[in-house]
Amino acid sequence: MRTKLVQQVLLIVVLGAAALAARAQGAEPLPRAPDVPASLAVPDNAVVAAQFSATGVQIYRCDAAPEGKAYLWTLVAPEASLHDAQGAVAGRHYGGPTWEASDGSAISGKVLARAAAPDPADVAWLLLAATPVHEGGTLGQVRYVQRLNTHGGVAPAASCSAANRGAESRVAYTADYWFYALR
């Protein structure tokens, strides 16, 4: 009986030490992947590698439509800071689209699918394929990105015409970005 008590105490001490060591190294458990529309689902062999919240702007420019008979606001690029679960700056998001972590790892993305945000005043939710720009680090193994929980960021409601062709508008937005690697 005394041996069993000693074993239990040792197990508690070992587990406690492991938890403290992980916390000291900044290891935080990754959040569970969110529920998303089927069109934005990642493959079954994808696992969450990171999750950051973004705060920034979507930059739009008033341009002639492809047919040349009308004008419309077109997306130029995003410009946002990425924040970890504690609110610390963890990287940035910019044109490409590109995501760059504070450790220098970076990926670029290509839209695979989009779904309307629940509120039409918010930019669409996206699924993107990711390609490494700078390997290693936080984003080096990421192959998919989801943009979810968007707020704001839609093209301006202001008039876009020949009179203001070339004008730019910076529209505030926030979003959650989920990054996935393959097992």
SULQUI-V494605 format. One line per field, one symbol per residue. ss: DSSP state (H for helix, E for strand, C for the rest). phi: phi as a letter, one per 20 degrees, with the letter a starting at -180 (. if undefined). burial: I if it has 24 or more other C-alpha atoms within 12 Angstrom, else O. A space follows every 50 residues. Layout:
ss=???
phi=???
burial=???
This chain:
ss=CHHHHHHHHHHHHHHHHHHHHHHHCCCCCCCCCCCCCHHHCCCCCEEEEE EEEEEEEEEEEEEECCCCCCEEEEEEEEEEEEECCCCCEEEEEECCCEEE ECCCCEEEEEEEEEECCCCCCECCEEEEEEEEEECCCCCCCEEEEEEEEE EEECCCCCCCCHHHCCCEEEEEEEEEEEEEEEC
phi=.fffffffffffffffffffffffenfdffffgffcggfdfefgeecfda bcedcrcdedcfcffgfneccbfdfeaebbedcefenffdrbcbgqfccc efenfbcdccfdbccffgdfedffecdcedcfdcfnmfdgdfcccddclf cmnfggeffcbgfcgnfdcddfbcaddddcdef
burial=OOOOOOOOOOOOOOOOOOOOOOOOOOOOOOOOIOOOOOOIIIOOOOIIII IIIIIIIIIIIIIOOOOOOOOIIIIIIIIIIIIIOOOOOIIIIIOOIIII IOOOIIIIIOIOIOIIIOOOOIIIIIIIIIIIIOOOOIIIIIIIIIIIII IIIIIIOOOIOOOOOOIIIIIIIIIIIIIIIOO
